């Protein structure tokens, strides 16, 4: 019995599955990483745009992970991702009911004692 060679399948590196159908050749590393990034965005609810409030771009964006069934925070400057709400100077983190739309399930919100403002989005901005 002769072993199959790359020439047997057209020489493109692709193979065939047990059903006899051709499988595509593996993607280069950069393309695999990009596909994985797109998949994470689909599964975790990442947005492709940076959000803004009153014309100011938010430093932290808030996202929901359907896979983990949990909210998380993403820093758009250094690309850090954290599960707990980051501290913001001048604001107090408070616990709420977690029933406010569109933030259902998110219990942590921010309160500013001087202005009496409250926000589920992290009130920290990019200059």
KETOR-288247 format. One record per atom (N, C-alpha, C, CB): atom name; x, y, z; residue in three letters. Coordinates in Angstrom, 2 decimals. Glycine has a CB too. Layout:
<"CA", <X, Y, Z>, "ALA">
...
REM end
This chain:
<"N", <0.85, -1.17, 0.00>, "UNK">
<"CA", <0.00, 0.00, 0.00>, "UNK">
<"C", <0.89, 1.22, 0.00>, "UNK">
<"CB", <-0.97, 0.00, 1.22>, "UNK">
<"N", <0.59, 2.12, -0.92>, "UNK">
<"CA", <1.38, 3.33, -1.09>, "UNK">
<"C", <0.84, 4.45, -0.20>, "UNK">
<"CB", <1.38, 3.78, -2.57>, "UNK">
<"N", <1.71, 5.23, 0.47>, "UNK">
<"CA", <1.29, 6.37, 1.29>, "UNK">
<"C", <0.92, 7.52, 0.38>, "UNK">
<"CB", <2.41, 6.78, 2.27>, "UNK">
<"N", <-0.14, 8.27, 0.74>, "UNK">
<"CA", <-0.49, 9.43, -0.07>, "UNK">
<"C", <0.59, 10.50, 0.02>, "UNK">
<"CB", <-1.84, 10.00, 0.37>, "UNK">
<"N", <0.76, 11.24, -1.05>, "UNK">
<"CA", <1.73, 12.33, -1.08>, "UNK">
<"C", <1.00, 13.62, -1.40>, "UNK">
<"CB", <2.86, 12.05, -2.11>, "UNK">
<"N", <1.65, 14.78, -1.21>, "UNK">
<"CA", <1.00, 16.04, -1.52>, "UNK">
<"C", <0.51, 16.11, -2.97>, "UNK">
<"CB", <1.94, 17.18, -1.25>, "UNK">
<"N", <1.19, 15.40, -3.86>, "UNK">
<"CA", <0.77, 15.42, -5.26>, "UNK">
<"C", <-0.57, 14.73, -5.45>, "UNK">
<"CB", <1.82, 14.75, -6.12>, "UNK">
<"N", <-0.90, 13.79, -4.56>, "UNK">
<"CA", <-2.16, 13.06, -4.68>, "UNK">
<"C", <-3.38, 13.97, -4.49>, "UNK">
<"CB", <-2.20, 11.94, -3.68>, "UNK">
<"N", <-3.21, 15.03, -3.72>, "UNK">
<"CA", <-4.36, 15.90, -3.48>, "UNK">
<"C", <-4.22, 17.24, -4.20>, "UNK">
<"CB", <-4.53, 16.13, -1.99>, "UNK">
<"N", <-3.43, 17.29, -5.21>, "UNK">
<"CA", <-3.29, 18.51, -5.98>, "UNK">
<"C", <-2.11, 19.35, -5.53>, "UNK">
<"CB", <-4.54, 19.32, -5.89>, "UNK">
<"N", <-1.41, 18.92, -4.47>, "UNK">
<"CA", <-0.21, 19.63, -4.06>, "UNK">
<"C", <-0.47, 20.92, -3.30>, "UNK">
<"CB", <0.61, 19.92, -5.24>, "UNK">
<"N", <-1.72, 21.23, -2.93>, "UNK">
<"CA", <-1.98, 22.49, -2.24>, "UNK">
<"C", <-1.94, 22.35, -0.72>, "UNK">
<"CB", <-3.34, 23.04, -2.66>, "UNK">
<"N", <-1.65, 21.17, -0.23>, "UNK">
<"CA", <-1.56, 20.96, 1.21>, "UNK">
<"C", <-2.88, 20.58, 1.83>, "UNK">
<"CB", <-1.03, 22.20, 1.86>, "UNK">
<"N", <-3.98, 20.70, 1.09>, "UNK">
<"CA", <-5.29, 20.32, 1.61>, "UNK">
<"C", <-5.41, 18.82, 1.65>, "UNK">
<"CB", <-6.41, 20.94, 0.78>, "UNK">
<"N", <-6.28, 18.31, 2.43>, "UNK">
<"CA", <-6.47, 16.87, 2.52>, "UNK">
<"C", <-7.90, 16.53, 2.23>, "UNK">
<"CB", <-6.06, 16.34, 3.89>, "UNK">
<"N", <-8.29, 15.37, 2.66>, "UNK">
<"CA", <-9.69, 15.00, 2.51>, "UNK">
<"C", <-10.15, 14.37, 3.80>, "UNK">
<"CB", <-9.90, 14.03, 1.31>, "UNK">
<"N", <-11.43, 14.53, 4.07>, "UNK">
<"CA", <-11.97, 13.92, 5.27>, "UNK">
<"C", <-12.39, 12.50, 4.94>, "UNK">
<"CB", <-13.16, 14.74, 5.83>, "UNK">
<"N", <-12.80, 11.70, 5.92>, "UNK">
<"CA", <-13.17, 10.31, 5.66>, "UNK">
<"C", <-14.28, 10.17, 4.63>, "UNK">
<"CB", <-13.58, 9.65, 6.94>, "UNK">
<"N", <-15.11, 11.17, 4.46>, "UNK">
<"CA", <-16.19, 11.11, 3.48>, "UNK">
<"C", <-15.70, 11.38, 2.06>, "UNK">
<"CB", <-17.27, 12.09, 3.84>, "UNK">
<"N", <-14.42, 11.65, 1.89>, "UNK">
<"CA", <-13.85, 11.87, 0.57>, "UNK">
<"C", <-13.90, 13.32, 0.11>, "UNK">
<"CB", <-14.56, 11.02, -0.41>, "UNK">
<"N", <-14.40, 14.23, 0.95>, "UNK">
<"CA", <-14.46, 15.63, 0.54>, "UNK">
<"C", <-13.15, 16.31, 0.88>, "UNK">
<"CB", <-15.64, 16.36, 1.22>, "UNK">
<"N", <-12.75, 17.24, 0.04>, "UNK">
<"CA", <-11.50, 17.95, 0.26>, "UNK">
<"C", <-11.65, 18.97, 1.39>, "UNK">
<"CB", <-11.04, 18.65, -1.03>, "UNK">
<"N", <-10.64, 19.06, 2.23>, "UNK">
<"CA", <-10.61, 20.09, 3.26>, "UNK">
<"C", <-9.65, 21.17, 2.79>, "UNK">
<"CB", <-10.18, 19.50, 4.67>, "UNK">
<"N", <-9.94, 22.42, 3.10>, "UNK">
<"CA", <-9.04, 23.48, 2.66>, "UNK">
<"C", <-7.72, 23.42, 3.40>, "UNK">
<"CB", <-9.70, 24.86, 2.86>, "UNK">
<"N", <-6.66, 23.96, 2.80>, "UNK">
<"CA", <-5.38, 23.97, 3.50>, "UNK">
<"C", <-5.48, 24.88, 4.74>, "UNK">
<"CB", <-4.23, 24.46, 2.55>, "UNK">
<"N", <-4.66, 24.64, 5.74>, "UNK">
<"CA", <-4.74, 25.48, 6.94>, "UNK">
<"C", <-4.40, 26.93, 6.62>, "UNK">
<"CB", <-3.79, 24.94, 8.03>, "UNK">
<"N", <-5.04, 27.85, 7.37>, "UNK">
<"CA", <-4.79, 29.27, 7.17>, "UNK">
<"C", <-3.45, 29.66, 7.79>, "UNK">
<"CB", <-5.92, 30.12, 7.79>, "UNK">
<"N", <-2.78, 30.68, 7.23>, "UNK">
<"CA", <-1.57, 31.19, 7.87>, "UNK">
<"C", <-1.89, 31.70, 9.27>, "UNK">
<"CB", <-0.93, 32.32, 7.02>, "UNK">
<"N", <-0.88, 31.78, 10.13>, "UNK">
<"CA", <-1.07, 32.16, 11.53>, "UNK">
<"C", <-1.82, 33.48, 11.67>, "UNK">
<"CB", <0.28, 32.26, 12.22>, "UNK">
<"N", <-1.44, 34.50, 10.94>, "UNK">
<"CA", <-2.10, 35.82, 11.07>, "UNK">
<"C", <-3.59, 35.72, 10.74>, "UNK">
<"CB", <-1.42, 36.85, 10.14>, "UNK">
<"N", <-3.93, 34.95, 9.73>, "UNK">
<"CA", <-5.34, 34.80, 9.36>, "UNK">
<"C", <-6.10, 34.01, 10.42>, "UNK">
<"CB", <-5.47, 34.12, 8.00>, "UNK">
<"N", <-5.47, 32.99, 11.00>, "UNK">
<"CA", <-6.11, 32.22, 12.07>, "UNK">
<"C", <-6.36, 33.11, 13.28>, "UNK">
<"CB", <-5.25, 31.01, 12.47>, "UNK">
<"N", <-5.38, 33.96, 13.62>, "UNK">
<"CA", <-5.55, 34.87, 14.75>, "UNK">
<"C", <-6.69, 35.85, 14.48>, "UNK">
<"CB", <-4.25, 35.63, 15.03>, "UNK">
<"N", <-6.79, 36.37, 13.27>, "UNK">
<"CA", <-7.86, 37.31, 12.92>, "UNK">
<"C", <-9.21, 36.61, 12.98>, "UNK">
<"CB", <-7.63, 37.89, 11.51>, "UNK">
<"N", <-9.30, 35.39, 12.50>, "UNK">
<"CA", <-10.55, 34.63, 12.57>, "UNK">
<"C", <-10.94, 34.38, 14.03>, "UNK">
<"CB", <-10.42, 33.30, 11.81>, "UNK">
<"N", <-9.96, 34.07, 14.88>, "UNK">
<"CA", <-10.23, 33.84, 16.30>, "UNK">
<"C", <-10.72, 35.13, 16.96>, "UNK">
<"CB", <-8.98, 33.32, 17.02>, "UNK">
<"N", <-10.13, 36.27, 16.59>, "UNK">
<"CA", <-10.55, 37.56, 17.14>, "UNK">
<"C", <-11.99, 37.86, 16.75>, "UNK">
<"CB", <-9.62, 38.69, 16.65>, "UNK">
<"N", <-12.35, 37.61, 15.48>, "UNK">
<"CA", <-13.72, 37.84, 15.01>, "UNK">
<"C", <-14.70, 36.93, 15.75>, "UNK">
<"CB", <-13.81, 37.60, 13.49>, "UNK">
<"N", <-14.30, 35.68, 15.97>, "UNK">
<"CA", <-15.16, 34.73, 16.68>, "UNK">
<"C", <-15.40, 35.20, 18.11>, "UNK">
<"CB", <-14.55, 33.32, 16.67>, "UNK">
<"N", <-14.32, 35.67, 18.78>, "UNK">
<"CA", <-14.48, 36.18, 20.15>, "UNK">
<"C", <-15.43, 37.37, 20.18>, "UNK">
<"CB", <-13.13, 36.59, 20.74>, "UNK">
<"N", <-15.34, 38.25, 19.19>, "UNK">
<"CA", <-16.23, 39.41, 19.13>, "UNK">
<"C", <-17.68, 38.96, 18.99>, "UNK">
<"CB", <-15.85, 40.33, 17.97>, "UNK">
<"N", <-17.90, 37.94, 18.13>, "UNK">
<"CA", <-19.27, 37.44, 17.95>, "UNK">
<"C", <-19.79, 36.81, 19.23>, "UNK">
<"CB", <-19.32, 36.42, 16.80>, "UNK">
<"N", <-18.97, 35.99, 19.88>, "UNK">
<"CA", <-19.41, 35.26, 21.06>, "UNK">
<"C", <-19.51, 36.12, 22.30>, "UNK">
<"CB", <-18.49, 34.12, 21.31>, "UNK">
<"N", <-18.65, 37.09, 22.42>, "UNK">
<"CA", <-18.59, 37.88, 23.65>, "UNK">
<"C", <-19.26, 39.24, 23.55>, "UNK">
<"CB", <-17.16, 38.06, 24.06>, "UNK">
<"N", <-19.75, 39.59, 22.39>, "UNK">
<"CA", <-20.46, 40.85, 22.28>, "UNK">
<"C", <-19.57, 42.07, 22.16>, "UNK">
<"CB", <-21.34, 41.02, 23.43>, "UNK">
<"N", <-18.29, 41.89, 21.84>, "UNK">
<"CA", <-17.42, 43.03, 21.63>, "UNK">
<"C", <-17.97, 43.92, 20.54>, "UNK">
<"CB", <-16.01, 42.58, 21.29>, "UNK">
<"N", <-17.81, 45.19, 20.69>, "UNK">
<"CA", <-18.20, 46.13, 19.65>, "UNK">
<"C", <-16.96, 46.57, 18.89>, "UNK">
<"CB", <-18.94, 47.35, 20.25>, "UNK">
<"N", <-17.12, 46.88, 17.62>, "UNK">
<"CA", <-15.99, 47.33, 16.82>, "UNK">
<"C", <-15.73, 48.82, 16.97>, "UNK">
<"CB", <-16.22, 46.99, 15.38>, "UNK">
<"N", <-16.62, 49.55, 17.59>, "UNK">
<"CA", <-16.46, 50.99, 17.71>, "UNK">
<"C", <-16.25, 51.38, 19.16>, "UNK">
<"CB", <-17.66, 51.72, 17.12>, "UNK">
<"N", <-15.57, 52.47, 19.37>, "UNK">
<"CA", <-15.38, 53.01, 20.71>, "UNK">
<"C", <-16.59, 53.87, 21.02>, "UNK">
<"CB", <-14.05, 53.83, 20.83>, "UNK">
<"N", <-17.19, 53.64, 22.15>, "UNK">
<"CA", <-18.38, 54.40, 22.53>, "UNK">
<"C", <-18.00, 55.77, 23.04>, "UNK">
<"CB", <-19.18, 53.64, 23.58>, "UNK">
<"N", <-18.96, 56.66, 22.96>, "UNK">
<"CA", <-18.74, 58.00, 23.49>, "UNK">
<"C", <-19.99, 58.47, 24.23>, "UNK">
<"CB", <-18.36, 58.99, 22.36>, "UNK">
<"N", <-19.78, 59.42, 25.14>, "UNK">
<"CA", <-20.87, 60.03, 25.89>, "UNK">
<"C", <-20.67, 61.54, 25.79>, "UNK">
<"CB", <-20.90, 59.54, 27.40>, "UNK">
<"N", <-21.69, 62.23, 25.34>, "UNK">
<"CA", <-21.61, 63.68, 25.16>, "UNK">
<"C", <-20.40, 64.10, 24.33>, "UNK">
<"CB", <-21.57, 64.37, 26.51>, "UNK">
<"N", <-20.10, 63.32, 23.31>, "UNK">
<"CA", <-18.99, 63.65, 22.42>, "UNK">
<"C", <-17.62, 63.26, 22.93>, "UNK">
<"CB", <-19.00, 65.09, 22.14>, "UNK">
<"N", <-17.52, 62.72, 24.15>, "UNK">
<"CA", <-16.25, 62.29, 24.71>, "UNK">
<"C", <-16.14, 60.78, 24.57>, "UNK">
<"CB", <-16.12, 62.73, 26.20>, "UNK">
<"N", <-14.97, 60.32, 24.13>, "UNK">
<"CA", <-14.76, 58.87, 23.98>, "UNK">
<"C", <-14.48, 58.23, 25.33>, "UNK">
<"CB", <-13.59, 58.59, 23.01>, "UNK">
<"N", <-15.18, 57.14, 25.60>, "UNK">
<"CA", <-14.97, 56.40, 26.84>, "UNK">
<"C", <-13.65, 55.64, 26.82>, "UNK">
<"CB", <-16.13, 55.43, 27.09>, "UNK">
<"N", <-12.93, 55.68, 27.94>, "UNK">
<"CA", <-11.70, 54.92, 28.07>, "UNK">
<"C", <-12.01, 53.44, 28.24>, "UNK">
<"CB", <-10.86, 55.44, 29.25>, "UNK">
<"N", <-13.06, 53.14, 29.00>, "UNK">
<"CA", <-13.48, 51.76, 29.24>, "UNK">
<"C", <-14.81, 51.53, 28.53>, "UNK">
<"CB", <-13.61, 51.47, 30.77>, "UNK">
<"N", <-14.92, 50.42, 27.83>, "UNK">
<"CA", <-16.20, 50.05, 27.23>, "UNK">
<"C", <-16.71, 48.82, 27.96>, "UNK">
<"CB", <-16.06, 49.78, 25.70>, "UNK">
<"N", <-18.01, 48.71, 28.02>, "UNK">
<"CA", <-18.68, 47.67, 28.77>, "UNK">
<"C", <-19.24, 46.64, 27.79>, "UNK">
<"CB", <-19.81, 48.25, 29.66>, "UNK">
<"N", <-18.99, 45.37, 28.07>, "UNK">
<"CA", <-19.41, 44.30, 27.16>, "UNK">
<"C", <-19.99, 43.13, 27.95>, "UNK">
<"CB", <-18.23, 43.82, 26.29>, "UNK">
<"N", <-20.79, 42.34, 27.28>, "UNK">
<"CA", <-21.39, 41.17, 27.90>, "UNK">
<"C", <-20.84, 39.91, 27.24>, "UNK">
<"CB", <-22.93, 41.21, 27.80>, "UNK">
<"N", <-20.38, 38.97, 28.04>, "UNK">
<"CA", <-19.91, 37.69, 27.55>, "UNK">
<"C", <-21.04, 36.67, 27.67>, "UNK">
<"CB", <-18.65, 37.22, 28.32>, "UNK">
<"N", <-21.61, 36.29, 26.53>, "UNK">
<"CA", <-22.67, 35.29, 26.54>, "UNK">
<"C", <-22.11, 33.94, 27.00>, "UNK">
<"CB", <-23.29, 35.15, 25.13>, "UNK">
<"N", <-20.85, 33.69, 26.68>, "UNK">
<"CA", <-20.23, 32.42, 27.05>, "UNK">
<"C", <-20.06, 32.31, 28.57>, "UNK">
<"CB", <-18.87, 32.27, 26.35>, "UNK">
<"N", <-19.63, 33.40, 29.21>, "UNK">
<"CA", <-19.41, 33.41, 30.65>, "UNK">
<"C", <-20.65, 33.89, 31.42>, "UNK">
<"CB", <-18.22, 34.29, 31.00>, "UNK">
<"N", <-21.63, 34.42, 30.70>, "UNK">
<"CA", <-22.86, 34.97, 31.28>, "UNK">
<"C", <-22.48, 36.04, 32.33>, "UNK">
<"CB", <-23.74, 33.83, 31.93>, "UNK">
<"N", <-21.65, 36.97, 31.88>, "UNK">
<"CA", <-21.12, 37.97, 32.80>, "UNK">
<"C", <-20.70, 39.21, 32.02>, "UNK">
<"CB", <-19.94, 37.40, 33.61>, "UNK">
<"N", <-20.80, 40.37, 32.66>, "UNK">
<"CA", <-20.34, 41.63, 32.08>, "UNK">
<"C", <-18.85, 41.77, 32.33>, "UNK">
<"CB", <-21.11, 42.83, 32.67>, "UNK">
<"N", <-18.15, 42.47, 31.40>, "UNK">
<"CA", <-16.73, 42.76, 31.60>, "UNK">
<"C", <-16.41, 44.12, 31.01>, "UNK">
<"CB", <-15.85, 41.67, 30.96>, "UNK">
<"N", <-15.23, 44.63, 31.36>, "UNK">
<"CA", <-14.80, 45.97, 30.98>, "UNK">
<"C", <-13.55, 45.86, 30.11>, "UNK">
<"CB", <-14.52, 46.84, 32.24>, "UNK">
<"N", <-13.49, 46.69, 29.07>, "UNK">
<"CA", <-12.37, 46.67, 28.12>, "UNK">
<"C", <-11.78, 48.07, 28.02>, "UNK">
<"CB", <-12.84, 46.17, 26.72>, "UNK">
<"N", <-10.48, 48.19, 28.29>, "UNK">
<"CA", <-9.78, 49.47, 28.20>, "UNK">
<"C", <-9.31, 49.65, 26.75>, "UNK">
<"CB", <-8.57, 49.54, 29.20>, "UNK">
<"N", <-9.80, 50.69, 26.08>, "UNK">
<"CA", <-9.49, 50.87, 24.66>, "UNK">
<"C", <-8.08, 51.39, 24.43>, "UNK">
<"CB", <-10.49, 51.83, 24.03>, "UNK">
<"N", <-7.41, 51.92, 25.46>, "UNK">
<"CA", <-6.03, 52.39, 25.29>, "UNK">
<"C", <-5.02, 51.26, 25.35>, "UNK">
<"CB", <-5.70, 53.43, 26.36>, "UNK">
<"N", <-5.11, 50.43, 26.39>, "UNK">
<"CA", <-4.10, 49.38, 26.55>, "UNK">
<"C", <-4.64, 47.98, 26.26>, "UNK">
<"CB", <-3.54, 49.42, 27.95>, "UNK">
<"N", <-5.90, 47.90, 25.82>, "UNK">
<"CA", <-6.55, 46.64, 25.43>, "UNK">
<"C", <-6.74, 45.67, 26.60>, "UNK">
<"CB", <-5.74, 45.97, 24.34>, "UNK">
<"N", <-6.62, 46.16, 27.84>, "UNK">
<"CA", <-6.85, 45.30, 29.01>, "UNK">
<"C", <-8.32, 44.96, 29.12>, "UNK">
<"CB", <-6.35, 46.00, 30.31>, "UNK">
<"N", <-8.61, 43.78, 29.61>, "UNK">
<"CA", <-9.97, 43.34, 29.85>, "UNK">
<"C", <-10.05, 42.85, 31.28>, "UNK">
<"CB", <-10.41, 42.23, 28.84>, "UNK">
<"N", <-11.04, 43.36, 32.04>, "UNK">
<"CA", <-11.20, 42.95, 33.43>, "UNK">
<"C", <-12.66, 42.61, 33.70>, "UNK">
<"CB", <-10.72, 44.07, 34.39>, "UNK">
<"N", <-12.88, 41.71, 34.66>, "UNK">
<"CA", <-14.24, 41.29, 35.00>, "UNK">
<"C", <-14.87, 42.18, 36.05>, "UNK">
<"CB", <-14.23, 39.85, 35.49>, "UNK">
<"N", <-14.08, 42.84, 36.88>, "UNK">
<"CA", <-14.65, 43.70, 37.92>, "UNK">
<"C", <-14.52, 45.16, 37.51>, "UNK">
<"CB", <-13.96, 43.47, 39.28>, "UNK">
<"N", <-15.45, 45.98, 38.00>, "UNK">
<"CA", <-15.49, 47.39, 37.62>, "UNK">
<"C", <-14.23, 48.11, 38.08>, "UNK">
<"CB", <-16.73, 48.06, 38.22>, "UNK">
<"N", <-13.58, 48.85, 37.18>, "UNK">
<"CA", <-12.39, 49.60, 37.57>, "UNK">
<"C", <-12.75, 50.80, 38.44>, "UNK">
<"CB", <-11.61, 50.06, 36.33>, "UNK">
<"N", <-11.81, 51.21, 39.30>, "UNK">
<"CA", <-12.02, 52.40, 40.12>, "UNK">
<"C", <-11.83, 53.65, 39.27>, "UNK">
<"CB", <-11.05, 52.41, 41.34>, "UNK">
<"N", <-12.63, 54.70, 39.57>, "UNK">
<"CA", <-12.54, 55.97, 38.87>, "UNK">
<"C", <-12.48, 57.08, 39.92>, "UNK">
<"CB", <-13.74, 56.18, 37.88>, "UNK">
<"N", <-11.46, 57.92, 39.83>, "UNK">
<"CA", <-11.28, 59.01, 40.77>, "UNK">
<"C", <-12.51, 59.91, 40.84>, "UNK">
<"CB", <-10.05, 59.84, 40.40>, "UNK">
<"N", <-13.01, 60.16, 42.03>, "UNK">
<"CA", <-14.16, 61.04, 42.23>, "UNK">
<"C", <-15.51, 60.33, 42.17>, "UNK">
<"CB", <-14.14, 62.11, 41.21>, "UNK">
<"N", <-15.53, 59.09, 41.76>, "UNK">
<"CA", <-16.77, 58.32, 41.64>, "UNK">
<"C", <-16.75, 57.18, 42.66>, "UNK">
<"CB", <-16.95, 57.77, 40.18>, "UNK">
<"N", <-17.92, 56.82, 43.15>, "UNK">
<"CA", <-18.08, 55.73, 44.11>, "UNK">
<"C", <-18.77, 54.58, 43.39>, "UNK">
<"CB", <-18.89, 56.18, 45.38>, "UNK">
<"N", <-18.23, 53.37, 43.56>, "UNK">
<"CA", <-18.89, 52.19, 43.00>, "UNK">
<"C", <-20.01, 51.77, 43.95>, "UNK">
<"CB", <-17.88, 51.02, 42.77>, "UNK">
<"N", <-21.18, 51.52, 43.39>, "UNK">
<"CA", <-22.34, 51.11, 44.18>, "UNK">
<"C", <-22.90, 49.81, 43.60>, "UNK">
<"CB", <-23.44, 52.23, 44.18>, "UNK">
<"N", <-23.69, 49.13, 44.40>, "UNK">
<"CA", <-24.36, 47.91, 43.96>, "UNK">
<"C", <-25.84, 48.20, 43.74>, "UNK">
<"CB", <-24.16, 46.76, 45.00>, "UNK">
<"N", <-26.34, 47.78, 42.59>, "UNK">
<"CA", <-27.75, 47.98, 42.27>, "UNK">
<"C", <-28.47, 46.65, 42.10>, "UNK">
<"CB", <-27.91, 48.81, 41.01>, "UNK">
<"N", <-29.65, 46.71, 41.57>, "UNK">
<"CA", <-30.49, 45.52, 41.42>, "UNK">
<"C", <-30.09, 44.64, 40.24>, "UNK">
<"CB", <-31.94, 45.92, 41.27>, "UNK">
<"N", <-29.45, 45.23, 39.24>, "UNK">
<"CA", <-29.09, 44.47, 38.05>, "UNK">
<"C", <-30.24, 44.26, 37.09>, "UNK">
<"CB", <-28.54, 43.14, 38.44>, "UNK">
<"N", <-31.30, 45.08, 37.22>, "UNK">
<"CA", <-32.48, 44.91, 36.37>, "UNK">
<"C", <-32.67, 46.04, 35.35>, "UNK">
<"CB", <-33.72, 44.80, 37.23>, "UNK">
<"N", <-31.75, 46.98, 35.30>, "UNK">
<"CA", <-31.89, 48.12, 34.39>, "UNK">
<"C", <-31.43, 47.78, 32.99>, "UNK">
<"CB", <-31.11, 49.32, 34.92>, "UNK">
<"N", <-32.29, 48.02, 32.01>, "UNK">
<"CA", <-31.95, 47.77, 30.61>, "UNK">
<"C", <-31.09, 48.89, 30.09>, "UNK">
<"CB", <-33.20, 47.62, 29.75>, "UNK">
<"N", <-30.15, 48.67, 29.24>, "UNK">
<"CA", <-29.76, 47.39, 28.64>, "UNK">
<"C", <-28.72, 46.64, 29.46>, "UNK">
<"CB", <-29.24, 47.62, 27.25>, "UNK">
<"N", <-28.56, 47.00, 30.72>, "UNK">
<"CA", <-27.50, 46.43, 31.55>, "UNK">
<"C", <-28.02, 45.35, 32.50>, "UNK">
<"CB", <-26.85, 47.53, 32.35>, "UNK">
<"N", <-28.99, 44.58, 32.08>, "UNK">
<"CA", <-29.57, 43.54, 32.93>, "UNK">
<"C", <-28.47, 42.57, 33.35>, "UNK">
<"CB", <-30.72, 42.80, 32.18>, "UNK">
<"N", <-28.41, 42.32, 34.63>, "UNK">
<"CA", <-27.39, 41.42, 35.17>, "UNK">
<"C", <-26.18, 42.16, 35.72>, "UNK">
<"CB", <-26.94, 40.45, 34.11>, "UNK">
<"N", <-25.98, 43.40, 35.32>, "UNK">
<"CA", <-24.86, 44.19, 35.81>, "UNK">
<"C", <-25.31, 44.91, 37.08>, "UNK">
<"CB", <-24.35, 45.21, 34.73>, "UNK">
<"N", <-24.67, 44.60, 38.20>, "UNK">
<"CA", <-25.10, 45.19, 39.47>, "UNK">
<"C", <-24.25, 46.39, 39.88>, "UNK">
<"CB", <-25.05, 44.15, 40.55>, "UNK">
<"N", <-23.03, 46.50, 39.38>, "UNK">
<"CA", <-22.16, 47.61, 39.76>, "UNK">
<"C", <-22.43, 48.83, 38.89>, "UNK">
<"CB", <-20.68, 47.19, 39.66>, "UNK">
<"N", <-22.62, 49.97, 39.54>, "UNK">
<"CA", <-22.73, 51.23, 38.81>, "UNK">
<"C", <-21.92, 52.28, 39.53>, "UNK">
<"CB", <-24.22, 51.67, 38.67>, "UNK">
<"N", <-21.71, 53.43, 38.88>, "UNK">
<"CA", <-20.92, 54.51, 39.44>, "UNK">
<"C", <-21.82, 55.65, 39.88>, "UNK">
<"CB", <-19.88, 55.00, 38.41>, "UNK">
<"N", <-21.45, 56.28, 41.01>, "UNK">
<"CA", <-22.20, 57.43, 41.53>, "UNK">
<"C", <-21.22, 58.53, 41.88>, "UNK">
<"CB", <-23.05, 57.03, 42.78>, "UNK">
<"N", <-21.52, 59.76, 41.44>, "UNK">
<"CA", <-20.68, 60.91, 41.76>, "UNK">
<"C", <-21.38, 61.71, 42.86>, "UNK">
<"CB", <-20.41, 61.81, 40.48>, "UNK">
<"N", <-20.80, 61.75, 44.08>, "UNK">
<"CA", <-21.48, 62.38, 45.22>, "UNK">
<"C", <-21.68, 63.89, 45.09>, "UNK">
<"CB", <-20.70, 62.09, 46.46>, "UNK">
<"N", <-20.86, 64.58, 44.31>, "UNK">
<"CA", <-21.01, 66.02, 44.16>, "UNK">
<"C", <-22.08, 66.38, 43.15>, "UNK">
<"CB", <-19.69, 66.65, 43.75>, "UNK">
<"N", <-22.03, 65.71, 41.98>, "UNK">
<"CA", <-22.98, 66.04, 40.90>, "UNK">
<"C", <-24.25, 65.20, 40.98>, "UNK">
<"CB", <-22.31, 65.83, 39.54>, "UNK">
<"N", <-24.24, 64.15, 41.79>, "UNK">
<"CA", <-25.34, 63.19, 41.94>, "UNK">
<"C", <-25.63, 62.42, 40.65>, "UNK">
<"CB", <-26.60, 63.93, 42.38>, "UNK">
<"N", <-24.66, 62.38, 39.76>, "UNK">
<"CA", <-24.80, 61.59, 38.52>, "UNK">
<"C", <-24.59, 60.12, 38.85>, "UNK">
<"CB", <-23.78, 62.07, 37.43>, "UNK">
<"N", <-25.20, 59.26, 38.04>, "UNK">
<"CA", <-24.94, 57.83, 38.13>, "UNK">
<"C", <-24.76, 57.29, 36.73>, "UNK">
<"CB", <-26.09, 57.10, 38.88>, "UNK">
<"N", <-23.97, 56.21, 36.61>, "UNK">
<"CA", <-23.67, 55.66, 35.30>, "UNK">
<"C", <-23.28, 54.20, 35.40>, "UNK">
<"CB", <-22.55, 56.46, 34.62>, "UNK">
<"N", <-23.80, 53.38, 34.51>, "UNK">
<"CA", <-23.33, 51.99, 34.40>, "UNK">
<"C", <-22.05, 51.94, 33.58>, "UNK">
<"CB", <-24.41, 51.09, 33.76>, "UNK">
<"N", <-21.91, 52.83, 32.60>, "UNK">
<"CA", <-20.67, 52.93, 31.83>, "UNK">
<"C", <-19.60, 53.55, 32.73>, "UNK">
<"CB", <-20.87, 53.78, 30.52>, "UNK">
<"N", <-18.35, 53.14, 32.56>, "UNK">
<"CA", <-17.27, 53.67, 33.36>, "UNK">
<"C", <-17.06, 55.14, 32.98>, "UNK">
<"CB", <-15.96, 52.84, 33.15>, "UNK">
<"N", <-17.26, 56.08, 33.90>, "UNK">
<"CA", <-17.18, 57.50, 33.57>, "UNK">
<"C", <-15.75, 58.04, 33.53>, "UNK">
<"CB", <-17.97, 58.30, 34.57>, "UNK">
<"N", <-14.95, 57.47, 32.65>, "UNK">
<"CA", <-13.56, 57.89, 32.46>, "UNK">
<"C", <-13.36, 58.04, 30.96>, "UNK">
<"CB", <-12.54, 56.86, 33.09>, "UNK">
<"N", <-12.76, 59.14, 30.54>, "UNK">
<"CA", <-12.73, 59.49, 29.12>, "UNK">
<"C", <-11.31, 59.63, 28.59>, "UNK">
<"CB", <-13.49, 60.79, 28.89>, "UNK">
<"N", <-11.20, 59.52, 27.27>, "UNK">
<"CA", <-9.95, 59.72, 26.57>, "UNK">
<"C", <-9.91, 61.18, 26.15>, "UNK">
<"CB", <-9.80, 58.76, 25.34>, "UNK">
<"N", <-8.78, 61.83, 26.40>, "UNK">
<"CA", <-8.66, 63.24, 25.99>, "UNK">
<"C", <-8.56, 63.39, 24.49>, "UNK">
<"CB", <-7.45, 63.89, 26.64>, "UNK">
REM end
